[in-house]
Amino acid sequence: MVEAQYRKTEMESIIWSCCKHGLKNFREKLVVVKLGIQCSIPFDLRCSPRKFNSITLIFFFFSLGCGTLLILDQNESGLRLFRSFDWNDGLFDVTWSENNEHILVTCSGDGSLQLWDTAKATGPLQVYKEHTQEVYSVDWSQTRGEQLVVSGSWDQTVKLWDPTVGKSLCTFRGHESVIYSTIWSPHIPGCFASASGDQTLRIWDVKSTGVRIVVPAHQAEILSCDWCKYNENLLVTGAVDCSLRGWDLRNVRQPVFELLGHTYAIRRVKFSPFHASVLASCSYDFTVRFWNFSKPDPLLETVEHHTEFTCGLDLSLQSPTQVADCAWDETIKIYDPVCLTMPA
């Protein structure tokens, strides 16, 4: 019954397949929160870019078709629930404002974006409804002079938003399948990337509605992409083919690195904010893996502390060693992987 609500893409067929394996390797300083919300799954999480030890978590309630946004604060005794908000459809992604520690945006299955103020108990402040299908990705510009948000949808479009304006500023077309990931460049104002089920990574500029670069990055759906914090030309993609590939935008004919090891689709990939050649990935194989693409043996560590699909991953902007992840086993885990606590 639940499965029928989803489009039969290659990615979704993998999600619904069974790939059970055991629980291993707990890490030191591991904070585990068992959420125990019946008939729901955590879909993603984000660490606050401005507020230390603050995490947002979004839930999708399968039985009811609705979503919940949780704001969690960590202190000496563990995590506490600071605020929660409900929405009438599934929530798929969340992004924090770069200018205001209380403001964030979510996106949902009804084609809308929601603007929330965590300092207020009610919300949302505003709803933006223009996409015609599920909005799967949302990202707030990391350039503080810009108050811009991009959203990527299963309607095959990317939309540009100013949260102070009630309608989109521009719509970007060109992808030929669902869009799973959108991410702003941390270096180039007005530049963002998108990844899609059409197997391409695309680079866009808000000054033009046309695509700047099209990278045929994989021969499978691409579920995630991220921009290197230390190199304006370097991006990474993660795909259903279980591989991570690095792309230098000055020459995209071949990847500059390929990282293999995951055994199911890669759900999320993140470059480290503190280490120029380190990145992390989570997968439907239940693992989180840490990599250094500059090393001959790039796999640094495999973390196997979930018993279901690992779907959310973020690296703290405040601590060089802290990582947060979440999975369909209804837990979020905050920890310091060994590879990030050891000298390079």
Solvent accessible surface area in square Angstrom, and as a share of the most:
residue,aa,sasa,rsa
1,M,194,0.87
2,V,34,0.20
3,E,70,0.31
4,A,90,0.70
5,Q,103,0.46
6,Y,29,0.11
7,R,93,0.34
8,K,142,0.60
9,T,19,0.11
10,E,91,0.41
11,M,1,0.01
12,E,6,0.03
13,S,61,0.40
14,I,37,0.19
15,I,8,0.04
16,W,74,0.26
17,S,45,0.29
18,C,108,0.65
19,C,20,0.12
20,K,135,0.57
21,H,81,0.36
22,G,43,0.42
23,L,83,0.41
24,K,119,0.50
25,N,79,0.41
26,F,110,0.46
27,R,33,0.12
28,E,142,0.63
29,K,156,0.66
30,L,36,0.18
31,V,36,0.21
32,V,70,0.40
33,V,33,0.19
34,K,133,0.56
35,L,35,0.18
36,G,52,0.50
37,I,46,0.23
38,Q,151,0.67
39,C,69,0.41
40,S,3,0.02
41,I,13,0.06
42,P,0,0.00
43,F,12,0.05
44,D,0,0.00
45,L,0,0.00
46,R,28,0.10
47,C,17,0.10
48,S,2,0.02
49,P,23,0.14
50,R,104,0.38
51,K,60,0.26
52,F,116,0.48
53,N,32,0.16
54,S,2,0.01
55,I,3,0.02
56,T,0,0.00
57,L,0,0.00
58,I,0,0.00
59,F,0,0.00
60,F,10,0.04
61,F,28,0.12
62,F,29,0.12
63,S,66,0.43
64,L,135,0.67
65,G,23,0.22
66,C,31,0.19
67,G,0,0.00
68,T,11,0.06
69,L,0,0.00
70,L,12,0.06
71,I,3,0.02
72,L,8,0.04
73,D,16,0.08
74,Q,36,0.16
75,N,65,0.34
76,E,177,0.80
77,S,110,0.71
78,G,17,0.17
79,L,36,0.18
80,R,117,0.43
81,L,98,0.49
82,F,59,0.24
83,R,58,0.21
84,S,52,0.34
85,F,10,0.04
86,D,110,0.57
87,W,39,0.14
88,N,116,0.60
89,D,39,0.20
90,G,0,0.00
91,L,1,0.00
92,F,7,0.03
93,D,2,0.01
94,V,0,0.00
95,T,8,0.04
96,W,12,0.04
97,S,3,0.02
98,E,25,0.11
99,N,59,0.30
100,N,65,0.33
101,E,60,0.27
102,H,63,0.28
103,I,24,0.12
104,L,0,0.00
105,V,2,0.01
106,T,0,0.00
107,C,0,0.00
108,S,0,0.00
109,G,17,0.16
110,D,43,0.23
111,G,0,0.00
112,S,1,0.01
113,L,2,0.01
114,Q,0,0.00
115,L,18,0.09
116,W,2,0.01
117,D,18,0.09
118,T,4,0.02
119,A,54,0.42
120,K,104,0.44
121,A,70,0.54
122,T,107,0.62
123,G,40,0.38
124,P,36,0.22
125,L,83,0.41
126,Q,62,0.27
127,V,63,0.36
128,Y,5,0.02
129,K,116,0.49
130,E,64,0.29
131,H,1,0.01
132,T,111,0.65
133,Q,68,0.30
134,E,40,0.18
135,V,0,0.00
136,Y,10,0.04
137,S,3,0.02
138,V,2,0.01
139,D,20,0.10
140,W,7,0.02
141,S,1,0.01
142,Q,57,0.25
143,T,37,0.21
144,R,135,0.49
145,G,78,0.75
146,E,33,0.15
147,Q,60,0.26
148,L,26,0.13
149,V,2,0.01
150,V,0,0.00
151,S,0,0.00
152,G,0,0.00
153,S,0,0.00
154,W,5,0.02
155,D,26,0.13
156,Q,74,0.33
157,T,15,0.09
158,V,0,0.00
159,K,18,0.08
160,L,9,0.04
161,W,3,0.01
162,D,31,0.16
163,P,11,0.07
164,T,116,0.68
165,V,54,0.31
166,G,51,0.49
167,K,138,0.58
168,S,21,0.13
169,L,89,0.44
170,C,29,0.17
171,T,27,0.16
172,F,1,0.01
173,R,166,0.60
174,G,35,0.34
175,H,9,0.04
176,E,135,0.60
177,S,27,0.18
178,V,6,0.03
179,I,1,0.00
180,Y,5,0.02
181,S,4,0.02
182,T,7,0.04
183,I,21,0.11
184,W,1,0.00
185,S,2,0.01
186,P,38,0.24
187,H,61,0.27
188,I,51,0.26
189,P,72,0.45
190,G,2,0.02
191,C,1,0.00
192,F,0,0.00
193,A,0,0.00
194,S,0,0.00
195,A,0,0.00
196,S,0,0.00
197,G,9,0.09
198,D,29,0.15
199,Q,69,0.30
200,T,16,0.09
201,L,0,0.00
202,R,24,0.09
203,I,0,0.00
204,W,1,0.00
205,D,27,0.14
206,V,36,0.21
207,K,169,0.72
208,S,56,0.36
209,T,81,0.47
210,G,38,0.36
211,V,53,0.30
212,R,122,0.44
213,I,39,0.20
214,V,63,0.36
215,V,0,0.00
216,P,103,0.65
217,A,0,0.00
218,H,7,0.03
219,Q,170,0.75
220,A,6,0.05
221,E,13,0.06
222,I,0,0.00
223,L,4,0.02
224,S,0,0.00
225,C,6,0.04
226,D,5,0.02
227,W,2,0.01
228,C,3,0.02
229,K,56,0.24
230,Y,114,0.43
231,N,53,0.27
232,E,81,0.36
233,N,30,0.15
234,L,11,0.06
235,L,0,0.00
236,V,0,0.00
237,T,0,0.00
238,G,0,0.00
239,A,0,0.00
240,V,8,0.04
241,D,55,0.29
242,C,30,0.18
243,S,3,0.02
244,L,0,0.00
245,R,56,0.21
246,G,0,0.00
247,W,8,0.03
248,D,23,0.12
249,L,25,0.13
250,R,170,0.62
251,N,73,0.38
252,V,34,0.20
253,R,195,0.71
254,Q,136,0.60
255,P,41,0.26
256,V,83,0.48
257,F,23,0.10
258,E,76,0.34
259,L,4,0.02
260,L,119,0.59
261,G,31,0.30
262,H,9,0.04
263,T,93,0.54
264,Y,66,0.25
265,A,0,0.00
266,I,0,0.00
267,R,5,0.02
268,R,16,0.06
269,V,1,0.01
270,K,30,0.13
271,F,4,0.02
272,S,3,0.02
273,P,28,0.18
274,F,77,0.32
275,H,60,0.27
276,A,54,0.42
277,S,22,0.14
278,V,10,0.06
279,L,0,0.00
280,A,0,0.00
281,S,0,0.00
282,C,0,0.00
283,S,0,0.00
284,Y,3,0.01
285,D,4,0.02
286,F,3,0.01
287,T,3,0.02
288,V,1,0.00
289,R,30,0.11
290,F,0,0.00
291,W,2,0.01
292,N,18,0.09
293,F,50,0.21
294,S,78,0.50
295,K,90,0.38
296,P,142,0.89
297,D,109,0.56
298,P,32,0.20
299,L,63,0.31
300,L,59,0.29
301,E,20,0.09
302,T,29,0.17
303,V,0,0.00
304,E,32,0.15
305,H,0,0.00
306,H,2,0.01
307,T,59,0.34
308,E,43,0.19
309,F,13,0.05
310,T,0,0.00
311,C,2,0.01
312,G,0,0.00
313,L,0,0.00
314,D,15,0.08
315,L,10,0.05
316,S,6,0.04
317,L,80,0.40
318,Q,70,0.31
319,S,21,0.14
320,P,67,0.42
321,T,30,0.18
322,Q,29,0.13
323,V,0,0.00
324,A,1,0.01
325,D,0,0.00
326,C,0,0.00
327,A,0,0.00
328,W,38,0.13
329,D,19,0.10
330,E,37,0.16
331,T,14,0.08
332,I,1,0.01
333,K,9,0.04
334,I,2,0.01
335,Y,1,0.00
336,D,22,0.11
337,P,0,0.00
338,V,73,0.42
339,C,25,0.15
340,L,15,0.07
341,T,74,0.43
342,M,118,0.53
343,P,128,0.80
344,A,141,1.09
